[in-house]
């Protein structure tokens, strides 16, 4: 169903070769079936994983349309209409975002609470272009949402540039907090102050953490973390004994209750586990790219009863939690400042270069 004519084609930036300029190409708007949705993208943000794919630091199928963080308006639906994840009808013009991971909800892993490991997984912005399925990434004017996509309406008070990273960064952090458990009254150490780390500081502060300590080598990011709820920002390049001494000062000599590793480097993993108290929990979500092996003493993990949890992507409920969090926190923390610059889709290559060289937490594309 549609209320106004839709274009015959849509422009998308196509990734053909590692490091080669993205090419703007036209693709036909697909005929919508069942409850499929044609979403007109109003903002897409460039994630670190997009840069890893583009520069060859991680494998990504080609040709493809990169980009998985986006917010859009419903432009058309299939003949039976469409509903959001909670079963509410979607209307033309509704502002929406959706899970970057499409999962079937019925396979072995989906039925065991591991929807990010669905046996029939499809990831927006990470799929090879095939006939009838080209508009499946964020670096485009439109995105084609298959039936079963976990769609959510964006709260009215959340700006586009804040909502766009919700279906990756903010939702991943929400999943980290779900696995970490309550942070109320806890000493929380956040490793890394990029997009995920800044968000984690804010979530921990909103969750009532007693202390929110961020570890980050970049002075600018440390300063910003203090504006996102961190009670203390330490230089992670300082000697480990200095950092441990400060954490113990803050925790009556015991160590951190919870560590959240959002940077992905072996050094921060090794450091982070050493900062925990007996029985501490360490939740890892940053190590999504190849690195050297992590060196840990198994005997220490056992004697200190350390819990280590890996989190990759998230479940649809985490996206809902992320949007609810943003609706409450957007006026308290400067989330819009995390988007360093905005570019039109026609300047996508300039945007990618800026994101790689200047390293702001996010860069936005505005079709």
N, C-alpha and C positions, 0 to 999 in steps of 0.2 A: 504494500500500500504506500502511496506517496501523495503529498498534497501539492507538489509543484514539479515541473519538469526537472529531470536530472541530466547532467551532461552525458554525451555518448562515450567520452574518454576521460581519463584522469592522468595527471602527470605524476611520475615517481622518479626518484633518484636511484639508479640501478648500480649495484656493486658487481663489477665484472672481474676485477683483478686486484690483488693485494697492492695497496699503495697507488693504484691508478685512479685518475679523477672519476668521480661518480658521474654517470651520464643521465641527463634528464630525458625520459622516454615516455611515450603515451601508451596507455593500455585501455582496452575497452572496459566500460563498466559492466560487470557481470550481471546476468539475469538472476534475480534473487529467488530462492526457493524456500518453501516452508517458512521458518521463522528467522531466516537470515537477515542481517542488517547491513545496510550501506551507511558507513559513518563518514561524515565530512570532517576531516581533521582540522582543528583550530589551533593546536599547538602540539609540537613534538619536541622532546628534549633528547640530547645526545648523551647516552650513558657511557661509562667507561668501557663496558663490554663491546659497545659499537666500535670504539677506537681500537680495542684489542683485535677485533675481527678485521677492521679495515687495514691495520698496519701489520697483520699477520702474526700477532702474538697469541692468537687462538684460532682454531679452525672454524670456518663458517662456510656453508655451501654457497656456490655461485653458479649462475647469476642470482642475486637476491635483492630485496629492498630492505635495507637495514632499518633499525629503529623499532623499539618496543615500548617506549614511554610516550604515551599520547593521551590527549583528551579531545573529544570530538562531539559533534551534534548528530543526532539521528536524522539522516536525510531520506531514507526509504527503508521499508521492511519487506519481507517476503509476503506472500498472499495470506498467510494465517496470522500476520502480525508478530510482534515480539514482546518478550517479557524480560525483566531483569532477573538477577540471581535469586531474589526473594519472591519471584512470581508476580511482581507488579507490572502492569502493562507499560510499554514504552511508547511515547508519542513522538511524532515528527517534531524536531527542534529540541528534544531533551538533550541536555549536556551529559555526556557519559564518559566513563573509562571502563576498562575491562582487564581481566587477568591476562598477563602476558603469556601464560601457559594455558593452552587448551587441553583439558583432560576429559576422558570419557566417563569417569565416575563409576565404572562398573568392573574394571579389570582387577587383577590380583592386588596391585599396589594401591589403586584408588580406594578399594574397599578396606584397606588397612591403614588409612590415614596418610598415605604418601602420594597424593595427587600430583605433586611435581615430578614423580617418577612413573607416571602413567605409561602403560605399555603401548598406548596409541597416541603418544604425546605429539602436540604441535605447538611450536613457539612462534609467536608473532615476531617478525624481524630477524628470524633465524632459519627461514625456509627457502629452498630453491624455487625459483619461478617455474611454474608449469602451466600449461594451458588451462585457463579458467581460474587459476589461483596465482595471480601476480600481485594484487593489491593487498598484501598481508604484512606490510611493514609501515613504520611511522614516517619515513622520509618520503612522503607522498601527500597528495591532496585528499585521498580517500583511503579507507580501509574496509575490507570485506570481512564481516564477522560471520563465521559458520554457525550453524545451529549448535547449541550447547555451550557457546561462549559465555563465561561468567561475567555478565555486564552489571555495572552499578551506576546509579545516577550520582553526579558530583554535587555536593552541597553548594547551595547558592553563594555562600560567603567565601568559598575557596577559589582564588584566581586561577586562570588557566595554567600559568607557569608553575604554580604550586601543585595543582592537580596532576599535571603531566607526569612527574616522577613518581606519583603515588603507586602506579601499577608495577613498579620495579623497586626503587630504593626504599620508599616508605613502607611498602608491604613486606619487603624482606626484613626490615627492622622489626615490624610488627610480629613476624614469625619468630625472630630471634627472642623477642620478649615473651612470646607464648611458651617457647621451650625453656627459657630462663626461669620462669615463674615470677611471682610477685617480687618487685624491687622495693617495696615500701620498707623504709628503715634500713636498707642495705647499703653497703659500700660497693659501688659499681665502678669498674674501670673499663673505659671504652678505648679500644686500640684503633687509631685512625680517626682523622677529623675531616674526611671528605663528606660527600653527600650522606652516606649511611651514618657516619660517625656523628655529624651535627644533628641528624634526626634522632639518633639514639640518645644523645645528651638531653634533648628536649623531652623525649618519651620517658626517660628515667626521672627527670625533674618532675614532670606531670604525675608520674607514678609514685612520687613520695620518697625517692631514694634519699638516704641520709647524706651521702656524698656521691658526687658524680665527677670522677677524675678522668680526663681525657689525656691520652699519650699520643703525641704527634710531633714530628721533627720540624714542620713548617710553622714559623712564628705567626704568619698571618692567619693560618687555620686555627692555631691555638687561641689567638685573640678572639676570633669569631665564635669558637666553641663556648667561650665564657658568656657570650650573648645568647647562646642556645641552651642554657641551663647547666653547663658544667660549673662545678664549684671550684675546680682547680684544673689547670692545664699544664702538663709537664712535658718537657722536651724528651722525646723517646730516644734521642741519640746520646743522652747522658749515660754515665756508667750505671749498670744494673743495680749496684749496691746503693746508689743514691736514690734511685726511684723506689726500690724496695723499702728503704728507710722511711721515705715520706709516706708511703702507703701504710706502713706499720704505725706511724705517728697518728694517722687519721683513723686507725682501726683498733686502738688499744693494744697494739702489738700483735694482732692476730693475722692480718692480711685481708685482702678483698673477699667479699662474699661472692661476687659475680664478676666474671671477665667477659667482655664481648669483643671478639676479634673481627674487625671489619676492614682491615688493611690488606691482609692476605700474604704477608711476608713471613718466612720461617722465623726470622728474628723476633717478630712481635708475638708469635705463637709461643716460642720458647720463653720469652720474657713474661708473657701474660700468665702462663701456668705457674711460674715461680712466684708470682705476686699473690696467689690465692691463699686463703686460710685453709685449715683442715676442713674437708668436706665442701670446699668451694666448687662452683659450677663455672665451666668455661664453654661458651657458645661461640662457634666459629661459622662465619658466613663470607669472609673475605677471600679465602684461598680458592679462587675459581680459575686460576691460570697456573701453568707449570712453574715449578721452582725446585730448589734443592730439597732433599729430604729433611724433615724436622727431627732434631735430636732431642729425645726425651728419655728420662730414666724411669723405666717401668716400675722399679721398686719404690720410687718416690710417689708415683701415681697411686700405687696400692696403699702404701703406708699412710699417705695423706688423704686417702679416700676422695680423690679428685674425680669429678664428673665432667667428661668432655662430650659435647654434642655438636654434630655438624648440621648446618641448615643450608639447603640449596633451594632457591626460589621460595615458593610459599603456596598456601592453599587459598581458595577464593575468600574464605572467612577472614583471612589476614588483610586482604584488600579492603574489605568492609571496615575492619578495625582501623586501618590506616586512614581511610576517608573520615571516619568519625573523629579520630585523633586530630586530623588537620582542621576540621570544622571547629574544634574547641581551642586549638593552639595557634591558629594562623594569625590572630591579632596579638599574640603574646611574644612570638618569636619571628625574626625577620626572614621567613622562608623565601620571599621573593628575591632577596639579595643573593641566594645561592645560584641563581641563574645569571651568569656573568654577562651575557650579551645575547641579543636576539637578531636572527637573520631571516630573510625571505628564503623560500625553498630554492629559488633560482641561484642563491649564493651558498648552496649546500657545501661545496668544496672549501670555500672560505671559512665556513662555520666549523668544519671538521679540523681544518688547520689551526684555527683559533683555539678549539677545545684541546687539541694535543699540545700546542706550544705554551698556552697561557694557563692551562690546568684549572679553570674555575670548576666548582662542583658540577655545574651543568651549563650547557649552551642550548638555546631554544631555536627551533625552526618554526616560523609562522607562515603556513601556506597562504 
